[in-house]
């Protein structure tokens, strides 16, 4: 018996103990023990109550069974002894224990409902109908419903079990002349169970009043209680509560009198009120609300608008108006030099493909994703795109246990470059690259090892006698040994055996290279790691790498969410969300720190009470890391989707959807229609004095293509979380993204060139269309990538720039600006697009538009003329390829004129 229990429970106990060790190593054992204690408490309470309740009811029913064992005779004349009272008592007790264990397991899974109810923090906001604090809906109702559900289950099980025993004993029979015949004891027992059930029905009806505020109704125009709910279903729920209480009285009367009508009357009354109330509400909806829907529903639409905006943090959105007809000048371009110096020309997928071809170096390295961030380069904010060079053990050429677990233990370094610069070959300029790492002075990197990341496999063992592969160098490899603090020490044979059993790897116990100093690192995948520590949080889909103080860290955004905020319309599965937690994971040590980014959020405040000390104040985050927090993309996309409707705050406008917006979709010749995604950029917002790191997304009116507004979320620490919307006048037409893409595709210069490239076997890929607000006007920018026939590396070949009714396609963004606004569009540059200076050295950061000249005036003048000459030369080449000989001749003449000007200088 003991051996069987160990066999069944052993793996669970082993995992429990190793998890206990791991939570201690990462510093969150208190979280682990709190969850385990909560689960154990709920299991114990539910199990004990269920056992007592079921056994009491079953043994009460067993009193009707005689002591003897009844004999059943088959048709063949065989006599079979049926279980008697003693045997049935044993069977009933076993069944009760088993069912109670199942109920206890279910109850333990609801530990989060239990602990948040016990530690609930008020929201300080009440619903407009019943006056309850929002915390009652988010924390209290789920717990009451959980207890009510368990109680109903126990009552039903007791009634079924007792009824079965009464049938076996003959105390309960069915048939004519009466439907059911029972002894007074049976009648009393089952009727009292019915009374308890009516108590639970009364509780459900009472809670149903509140559930109306967090429920969608098909006939309603809003989420939550509308007119028919408030004046029909809400009173019905109160009446049902009263009827259910009356049912309790009638059931007790049924138990202690010989009358047979009380419980049937209670059931009939309950059904009449329930069906009649729903019918009354339907009549209200059809004959009172529908003919006057806007007037009747206006107060409730107002509740829905206000609640939804609060729940998604949209009540704090600052609205700004833009004229939409400002004419840009060269001076405007110069004043927005930082914005223009950070226009993102590299898309995630083309850049990821390029990194994979140029910087993976070996087949076992992978770049899982590309992230956007900003760093201070030469004293100026520079938007960059970066990607971690992670080790993918699945790609090892020789996948032995030693290679996967002891030798190839970590990734190495990262690739990082500006978003707007390319080499002369159309490839990205890189500030950080290669193996060993080459970097610029502004981005020092002392510890490039990545033991924790997005691709990290289950476990590795470090500090063994086996050398750890660090990075390749020529025909040889460089090796290292882990010197960090992460992992659990394999200090004894017993511990090695435990982990060998946990991971199903006997090598952990018997490998000679593993010593008492060796450490095992597991839960190295950062998504798995944070979810293991904080399963009650919802995590963003895009963690990002940060280089700070010479080390690598992962930044992970986490959300607190609910689907029970009264009157708030859900988006996806939630109708309340806050970006309340920032998580930082040291890529070398695995140190995981949770910071409360929004301590005013009642849900994270509740979890802070549940897990004291788990969340540190955001102010304690090191400054080098705090400079890289960003407003996460998932919550911004969710807010944008909601704001497209809920920017309308007047009930009449909302009801008629007069000003409905939508996120524009882009459809061109090379891609299916896809909704635009939010994107990060560094720019100076209208009315602000300095550029900052923001995230933005444009809106168009529903079923129209002109631009209506653009939404922006600010990320820099001093303005973090501020959301603004910039709206264009409704009476003016500002070209939207879809219209701009259509105009680009129809352009008489661009379209033939695209056709020519495609005919030559090259693959043309359009990048993201970027909407760049400048002052009170807009510039659209769209990069174009070319992948040669059979080639795998996309090259940034052209940049299309659109301003009002002008469209230009040039080799560089700066050339496009120069063509639109004259001169060099913002200041001197020795090279319009930065070029790597040497094959084995990182490119030096180039100066952006608007840079102050350090040379005499003649130098910028010649630079501008050189840019102009190169522009005309490239146009001539494009015209020649397209067979446009008239334009070719014009451009050659213009090229000659530019050269004459240079000669004159």
N, C-alpha and C positions, 0 to 999 in steps of 0.2 A: 504493500500500500504506500509506504513512504517512498519507495523507489519510483512508483508510478507518479506520485505527486511531484517529486523532483524532476522527473522527465517532462511533465506538463508545465510546471511552473518555473523550472530552471532557467530557460531562455529569458523569460520576463524578469526574473530576479537579477540575472546577470546584466541585462540591459539597464535595469533600474540602478544597480550599483555603479556601473561605468558612467551612466549619465550623471549620477550624483557626484562622481569624481570630476567629470568634465565641467559641470556647472560651478563647482568650486574653483577650478582652474581659471575660468573666464570671469569669476567674480560675481556670479548671479545665483549662488546656491540658495539664497533667501527666496528668489523667485521660484526655483524648483520645489523647495520644501513647502512654500505657500500653496502652490498648485496641488501638490501631492496631498497635503493636509486637507485642503478643501475637498478634493475628490474623495479622500478617505472618510471625511466627516459626512458628506452627502451619502456615500454608499452605506455607511453604518446606520445613519438615521433612517434612510429609506428601507434598508434591509430589515432592521429591527421592527420598525412600525409595520411593514408589510407582513413579516412573519407573525407578529402578535395578532394583527388583524385577521389574516387568513386562517391561522390555526384556531383562533377563537371562534370564528364563524363556522369553520368546517367541523370542529369538535362539537359545537352546539348542534349542528345538523346530525352528527354521528350519534347523538343521544337517542335518536329515533330508530336506530338500527339495533336489532336484537343481538344477544350474546352469541347465539348459535350461528353456525354456518349454513345458510340455505343450500338445498340440494336442487340442482337443475338436471332434469332428465332429457336426453336428446331423443330424436326420432328413432334412433337405433337402439334405444333402451339403455344407453350409457348414463351413469349418474356422475355429475360433475359438482364438486363442492365449491360454492362461491365464497368470496372473502366475507368473513364476519366482522364484527365491530373492531376487534383488535387489529386484524389485518388491514382493514380500511383506515384505521387511525394511523398506522405506519405509512401506508401509501399516501394518505392525505397530507401528513407531515412532510414527507419527501417532496411531494408536488409543491407544497407551500414554500419550502426552502428553495427549491429550484426557481419558482416564479419570483420569489423575493430577491434572489440573487440577480436575475435579469433586470428587475425593476431598479435594484441598487446600482447596477452597472450603467443603466440609462441615466439615473439621477446623478451619478458621479460625472458624467459627460457634460452636465449643465453647471459645472463649477463656476464658470464665468458669470452666469446669471445670478448665482448665489452671492459671490463676493462683491459684485457691483451693486447689488441691492443693499447689502449690509454697509457699504461704504459710499453710497450715492452722494454726490455733490449737487446741490440745486443749480439749475441753469439761470435762475433769476428772470425767467420769461414764462408767462402763463398763457394757456390757450384762451382764445377769445370767447368760447362758448361755455365751458364748464369751470374755468378759472383754476385749473390745476397747473402746477409747475411742470415744465417739459420733462424734468427728471422722473416724474411719475410715469410718463409714457415710456421713457427710454429704459428705466431701471426697475420700477416697481411692478408695472403691469406684467412684464415677461415673467417675473418671479411668481406672482400670484397665479398666473395662467399655468405655470409649470407645476405648482403645488396642486392646483385644481385638476389638472390632467392626471397626475398620479393618483389623486383621491378618487376620481371617477373610474380609473382603471381598477383600483382595489375594490370599489363597490361592485362593479360589474363582475369581477372575478369571484368575489365572495358570493354574490347572488347565483352565478352559474354553478359554482362548486356546491353550495348548499342545496340548490334546487336539484342537482344530479343525485346527491345523497338522499334527499327526501324521496325522489322517485324510486331509488333502489330499495329504500325501506318500506315503500308503500304508503308513506305519510302524505304524499302528494300524488294525486292521480288525475287523469284527464278523461273526458268522455261525457256521455249524456247521463242524467238529465242536465247537469250543470257542466260548464266548460272545464272548470277546475274544481277539484275537491281536495281539501287539506284539513289537517288537524289544527286546533287553536294555536298550538306551539309553532307550527310551520307558518301559519297566517301572521302571527305576531313577529316572527323573525324576518320574513320577507318584506312585510309592510314597513318595519323599521329601517331596513335597508333602503326601501323606496323613499322614506323620509329623508335619509342622509343624501340620497341622490337629488331630491328636490332642493335641499340646501345648496348643493353644488350648482344646480340649474339657476338658482337665484343669484349666486355669485357670478355665474357666466352672463346672465342678463344684465346685472349691474355693471360689469366690466364692458359689456357690449356698447353701452353709451359712449365710453371713451374710445373704443375701437372704431367707432364711426368716424372719428377725427383722423384716423391713420389708415383709412381704407378708401380705395377707389370704387366708384359706383358707375356702372355702364351708362346710365342715363344722365349722369352729372357732367357738368362742363369743367369741373375742377376735381382735384384730389382732396379728399376730406369731406366733412359734412356740409352738404348743400341745403337748399331750402326744404326739400322733401325729407331729408334726413333729420333736420332740426325740428320740423313741425310734424313729422310723421313717425320716423323710426325711433327718434329719441324718446318721445312719450311712450311709444310701444314698449321700449326696453324697460322703462319704469314700471309700466303695468305688468310686464312679464315678471319683473322682480317681485312685485306684490303677489301675483298669481302663484309663483313658485313658493313663496313663504306660506301662502294659503295651502298649497299642496303639502307642505310639511305637516301642517295641522291636520289636514284630512288623512294623510298617511298614518299619523299617530292614532287618529280616531279609528281608522281601519284596523290598526293592530290590536286595539283593546276593546272593540265592540264587535257585534256579530253582523254589523251592516256591511254589505258588499259594494256599496256605491261610492264611498269617498275617494279612493284612488282613481277609478275610472273617471269620476267627475273632474278630479284635478288634471288628469291627462287631457280630457276633452277641452277644459277651460284653457289650458296652456296652448293647445293646438289652435283653438279658435282665436285667441289673442294674437298668436304668432302669425297665422295666415291672414287674419283680418287686418292686423297692423301693417303687414307688407302690402296688402291690397289697398288699404287707405293711403299709404305712401305713394303707391303707383297712381292712384286717382289724383292725388295732389300734383304729382309730377306732370301728368298728362293734361289736366284741365285747369290747373292753377298756375303752374310754373311755365310749361311750354308756350302758352299763348303770350306770356309776358316775361320770357326767360331773362332777358337782360336786366329788367328792373328787379325781378325777384331774386336773382342770383348775385346782384352787384355787391351786397355786403359780404357775401361769402367768397366772391372773387377777390375782394380786397384782403380778406384773411389769407387766402391762398397766395396772393402776390407777396404780401409782407412776410409770411412764414417761409416761403421758398427762398426769397432773397436773404433772409437771416440765416437759414440753414446752410446755404452754400456760400456764405460770406459775401454776397453781392450787395448787401445794404450799405457797404462801405465803398462801393465803386464811385470814383469821382468822375463826373461827366464834364467834358470840355467840348466846345464847339469850334470847328474849323471852317474857314471861308470856302476852301476848296478851289479858289480861282487865283491864288497868288502866283505871280510870275517870278521864277527864279533867275537870279543873276550870278555872275562869277563871284561877287562878294558873298552871296548866300552860300555858295559852294564852299568858299574859304572858311566861313564861320562854322560850317558843319564838317570840318576836315576830319575830326575823330570818328564821326559817323561813317563817312565815306571810306576811311581807312580800315573799317572793319566790316565792310559788306562781304557776306559769306559767298564765296564762289565755288567752294567744294561741297558737294553733297555727301551724305553719309555713305551710301553704297559705292559710288565711284571711288571715294577716298579709301574705303575699306578694301576694295579690290586692289587699289594701288599699294596700300600698305602690305597686303598679303603677298604681292609679287616682289616688292622691293625690300621689305624690312622683316619678313618672317625668317629669312636667312636659312633656316632648317625646316624640314617638313613637320617636326614635332612642335613647332611654335605656331600659335594662332592669335589673330586679333579678333576677339569676339564681337566688339562693337566700337563705335566711334562716339566720343562724347564732346560736348561743347562746354567751354569754360573761358575765363578771362584771366590773364596774368599781366603784371606790370613789366613792360619791356622798355628799356631806355626811358623810364620815368613816365610812360604813357600806358593807358589801358589797351591791351591788345587781345581781341578774341582769337581763340585758338581751338583747334580740334585735335584730340589726343586719343590714343588707344593703347591699352596694356598689351605687352607681348607675353602671353600666357603659354604655359606648357600644356599641350594636349596629349595626355598619355595614350590615347587611342591611336595616335599617329606615330608612335614609336616604331622604328623598323624591327626591333626585336623585343616583343612584349613579354618579358619574363617577370616573375614576381620581384626579383631583386632590382631590375631596371625600373619598374613602375613604382616600387615602394621605398627603395633605399637610394637609388642613384639619381633618377630624374625626378627631383622632388619639388622643383619650383620654376616659375617663369623668370624672365629677366627684362627689366626696364620697360620703356614705353617709346612710342613715337609721337612727337608733338610738333605741330606747325601752325602758322597763321592761316586764317580762313581765306585770305584774299591774295595770296602770293603764289606764283608758279615759276618754275625754271624756264629757260628758253626752249626746253623740250616739251613743255606743257605738263610737267610733273609738279607735285607739291613741294614747296620749300619746307625744310624741316629744321626746327631749332634743336630738337632732341632726337637722336637716331643712332643706329648701328650698334654693334657688339664689339668690344665694350662700349659703353654709352659715350657718345660725343654730345656735348651740350654747350649752350652759351652761358656767359657769366651770370645773367639774370635768373637762370634756372639750374642751380647746382643740384646734383643728385649724388648723395654719398652711399645710399643703400638701395640698389636697384632690384633686389630679390623680391619675388612675388610668391609667397607661400600660400596666400589666401586670395581668391579671386572669383571670377564668374565661371571659369572652366575647371577649377581645381577638383581633382577626383576625391574619392572618399577619405582615404587616410594615407599618410606617409610616415616613415620613421627616420628621424634625424639623429645626428651625433652617434653614428654607428662607426664601425671600422671600415665600412664601405665609403669610398669617396663620393661626395655629391657633385654631380655635374652642374657647373655654373654657367658657362657659355662656350661656344666654339671659337677657336682662334686658328685660322688657317687649317692645316691638316691635323692639328692637335686640339685638345680640349683643356679648358681651365676648370679646376675643381675647387670646392670650398667645403666648409663645415658650418652648420647652423650655429649661430651664437646668440639667438634670441631667447625670449622667455616663454614662448608659446608651447603648448602641448603638455602631456602628462608623462612623468618619468616612469620608465619601465624598470623600476628599482628592484624588483624581485621576480622570481620564477612564477610565483602565484599570480602576480599582476600580468605577466606575459601570457600565462595560460588563459586568464580571463579575457584578454583582448583577442587571443587566438580563437577562442570560442565565439566571441561576439562577432568577429569579422569573418569567421569561417576560414581562417588561414593558419594552418599548423606551423607555417614557417616562422611566425612571430615567436613561437615557443622554442624552436629548435635552431634558428639561424645563429651561426657562431659570431656574426658581426654585430649583433645586438648586445649591448652591455648595460650595466646598471646606470650609466650616464645617458643612455639613449632616451629619446622622447617621442611619443606618438602624437601626431597632429591629425585630428579628424574634425568633421563638420567644417571643412575648409572652403566649401562653396558658400559665398557670402549670403546668397539668398536663403539657403538652407540654414545657415548659422543664425541669422537674425530671426528667422521664423521659429527656430528651436528655442531661442531665448524669450521671445515675445510673441507667442501665437495669437495673442489678442489684438495685435495691430495689423493693419493692412499696409502692405509695402508697395512703393512705386515700382514700375516695371523697368526703370532705367537707373541703376546705380552708376556712379561715375567716379573716375580716378582723379585724385588730387595730388599734385606734387607740392609739398610744403616742408620747409626747413630741411631740405635734402633727403626727405623720406617720401614714401608712397603710401597714400591712404585711400580707402574707399569711402565715399559719402553716399548714404542711403536715406531717402526720404520715407517717412512712415505717416500713416493717416489714422485718425480715430473716426469711425463712421457709425451711422445708425440708419435703420429704415423705419424708425418709429417717431419721427419728429412730426407733431400734429400740423396738419394742413400743408405740409411741404410736399411738392410733387417730386417723385423719385426720378433720378437719372441713373439708368442702369439698375443696380441693386440697392442703392443708398438714396436717402433723402436728407442726409446731414453728413458733412465732411469737413474736417480741419486737417491742415498739414501741421500737426501738433508736435511731431518728434523728428529730430535729425539723428541719424546713427553714423558714427565714424568707426571704421575698422582699419586697424593698422595692417597693411599688407604683408608685413614681415613677422610680427609677433601675434597677430590675430586679436589683439586687444580691441574689445568692442565696447563703445561708450554711447549711451543713450542721452540725448539732450532734449529737454522740454522746450520746443520752439514757440509754443503757444500755451503758456501756463494758465491763461484765462479760460481755456477750453474745459468745460465741466467733465468731459469723459476722461481726458488725460489727468485731470485733477483727481478723479475717482481712482484711477489706476495708481496714482502716486500714493494715495492712502492705502491701497491694497498692497503695494510693493514699496514700502518706504526706502528711500535712498537709491532707487533704480534710476530715476531721471535727474540728471544734473541740469542746473540752469544754463541756458544758452550762453550767458555771459562768461561761463567758465570754459567755453570752447577756446582753445588757443587762437590768437588773432590771425596767425598764418592760415589756419583752416577756416575760420569764420569769414575771411575775405573771399572764400570760394563757395559759400552757400548760394543756392540758386532756387528760384521759385520752380517747383517741380512741374513737369509737363503734363502728367496725368490729371492732377487737380485743375490745372489751367484749362485743359481741353474739356473737362467736365463742366467747369464754370462757364466756359464760352458757349457750350451747347445749351446750357440752361439760360444764360443771359440773352441768347438770340430771341427768346420769347419773353423772358422776365425783365427785360429793360423797359417794357411797357408797364407803367405803374398806375395808369388810370383804368378802372374796371371796364368802362365803355370801350376804350381802345383795345384792351386785352380781349374782351369778349368777341369783338369783330375781327381780331387779328389784323388791325389796320396797318401796323408797323412791324410785322413779323420779319425777322432777319433769318439768314441762314449762312452757314459756312460755305464759301464758294468751292465748287468743284472745277477742276481743270481737265479739259479734254483736248488732246492734240493728236497729231498724226502718228505719234509713236507710243502712245499710252492710252489706256482706258481712263474714263472719267474717275477721278479720285478727289475726295475732299481734301482741301489744304490742311496741313498739320501745323500746329504752333511751332515757331522757330525762335531761337535765341539770336540776339545781335547786340552789339554795343552801339548806342546811338544817343544823341541829345534830344530829349523829348521837347516838344514845343512848350515854351515858357520856362524851360530849365536852362541853367548856365553851363552845365557840364554833361559830358556823355556818361552813360551808365549801362550796366548789363541788364537787359530786359528780355522779356519773351512777349511775342505779339502774334496776333491773328486777325485777319480782316473779315468783315461781314458784308454781305450784299442783301438787298431786299429779297423777300421770298419770291421765287419765280422770275427774278430779274437779275441782270448781270452787272449793273452799275454798282459802284462802291458806296456803302451806306456809312460805315464806321470801321474803326479798328480798335481792338482791345489790347491792353498792354499790362503786364505784371512786372513789377520792379524787383530786382534781386539783390542789389547792393545793400549791405547791412543797415545803413542809415535809413533806407526806404523800404526795407524788405517787407514783402506782402502787400504793398500798396497796389491797387488795381485801378486803372483809368480807362475810360472809353473816350475816344475822339470821334465826334460825329460830323458828317458833312451835311450841308443844308439839303433838305428834301427836294427843293425846287431846282437844284443844280445837278447836272449829270457829271459824275466823276467816273472815268473808265475803271471797271473792275477787273480782277485777274482773268476771268474767262474771256472778256472782250479783248484784253491785251494779248492773250495767247492767240486768239483768232487773228488779230491783226499781224502778229509776228509770223504766223503760218502763211498768211496771204501776201506778205511783203514781197515786192517784185525783185528785190535783191537777195533776200534771205532764202526764199523758197527754191529758186533755181540752184543755189549753192548746196542746199540740203539734198536736192534730187541728185546733183552731180556726185556728191560724196557717197550716197547710197548706191548709185550705179557703179561706182568704182569698187564696191565690195566692202566699204567701211561701214561700221555701225555707229549711227548718230544717236546720242542719248541726251535728252534735255534734262537740265537740272531743275531744282526748285525755283519757282518764280518768287523773287523777293520783292516785297513792297517796302520801299524805303521812304518814310516821311521826312521831308526836308522843309523846315519852317512850316508853312501852311499848305505845302504842295506835296506831290508824290513823284518819286522816280521808281520805275520798275526795272529790275535787273534779273536776267536769266542766263546762266552759264550753259555752254554747249560742249559736250564731251565727244571725242572721236576715238573709236576703237578700230584699229586697222584690221584688214581681213586676216583672220587667224590670230590676231593679237589678243592679249589678255589684260593689257594695261590701258585703262582709259586715259586720254590726254585732254586737258582743258584747252580747247582749240580756239573758241570764240566766246565773247560775252555780248549779249544783246542788252542794250540800254534803251528804255522807253521813257519819254517825257512828253506829256500831253499828246499831240498828234505826230510827234517825231519818233522814228525808230531807226536805230543804228546798230550795226553788228561789227565789232572790232576785235582785234586780237586780245586787247586788255580792257579792263574796266576804265582805266585812266584815259585811254584813247577814245573810248566812247563818250566820256564826259567832255573831253576836249572838243570832240566833234559837235556836241550839243551846245556847249557853252563857250567855246572858243578858248584859245590859249592852251595851257596844260591843265586847265580845270582844277586849280587849287594849289599850285605851287610847284617848285622845281623838284624833279626826281632824276637822278642820274640814269636810272633804269625804271621805266614805268611799272614793271612788275619785277619784284626782287628775284634775282637769279643766284643759284648756289655758286659760290666762288671757287670751290675746289671739290673734287670728287669725294674726298675723305674728310671734309670739314663741314660742320653745320653752317647754314647760311646766316649771315649777320642780318639782324632786323633792318628792314628798309624804312625810310621815313614815309609817312602817309601823306595824303593831300593836305596842303596847307602848311607844309614844313617851312620853317624859317631858313632862308638861304644863308649859308656860311661863307660863300665865295662872293667875289665881286659881281656886280649886276650883269656883266656880259655873260657869265656862266649860265644863269637861269634863262637868259634870252636865247642862247645857242641851244640849250637843252630843249626849250619849247619848240624851236624851229626843227631840231632833230626829230622830235616826236611827230611834228606835223609832216615832215618828209617821209618818215617811216609809215605813217598812216596812209598817205597817198600811194606809196609804193605797194602796200599790202592790198589796198583797194584795186589797184591796177592788176595785180596778180589774180585776185578773185574774179575781176571782170574778164580777164583772159581765159580763165578756166571755165567760166560760164558762157563764153562766146559772145559777150557783150562788148563789141569792139568800139562802139561809140563812147561808152563809159570808160573803156580802157584808154582811149586817146585823151579824154578830159583829165583823167587822173595823172597820166604821164606829163601833161602840160602843167598841172598843179604841182607835181613833184619837181619839175624844172624850176618853177617860180620859187618854191621853198629853198631849193639849193642856191638859187641866185641871191636870195636874202641872206643865207648863211655866208656866202662868199663876200657879200657886202659888209658883213659884220667883221 
